[in-house]
């Protein structure tokens, strides 16, 4: 049973369009509602990202910057390389520092939405395997 139906997903800022521009860096379907685009006068990007159940991004690193995730809807997972996964719920805040390899996405049974505040340049790495994802979900549930 899906905890958060896709039709209602997206939270405060809305689900946005299919995230086709970054689809190669995701397993499953994600949606993006761009809120702030970095430019000459603002050096931070802000986007509302919604993940369908089981969707997750690939392992990645933010260079010369950071990422802050503000969880607004559904249930998600966050994991840094070499550390246990965390189960995420609305109201949770995650700060990922420069150079930290990590991934985030929805649990298998819920959509998941966060506002991502990002600076620097992302380096996209390998996909999170199904085995890694299942293990992360089990770890996250164990901490709930």
C-alpha positions, 0 to 999 in steps of 0.5 A: 500500500502506498503511504502517499499517493502520487496524485497528492504528492509534491507538498507545498510547492507542487510536484512539477514536471517529469525530471527528464533532464536528470533522468539518467541520474535516477532509478525510477521516476522523479519530478522537479519544480525549479524554484530558484535557478543559480545565476550571477546574483544568486549562487544557490539552486532551490528545487522541489523534488518528488520521487515516486515509490522506490525512486532514488537518485544515484550516488553523488558528491557536491563539490565546492558547495553543499546540499540541504534537504528540507523534507516536506512530504512522504517517507524517504531515505538518505545515506552517506557512503559507509554510514547507515541509512536514515529514514526521513519524514516531513520536517526532517532536515539533512545537511550534506557537506562538500565532498560527501558521497550520498544518495536519497530517494523514496521508500518502496511504499511511499512517494517522497518530496523534499526541497533541495537547496544546493550550491557547487557542482554535483558529480554523479556516480554509480546507481544505487543497486537494488540490493543497496536500496533494500538494505538501506530500507531495512536499516532505516525501518530499524531506526524508526 
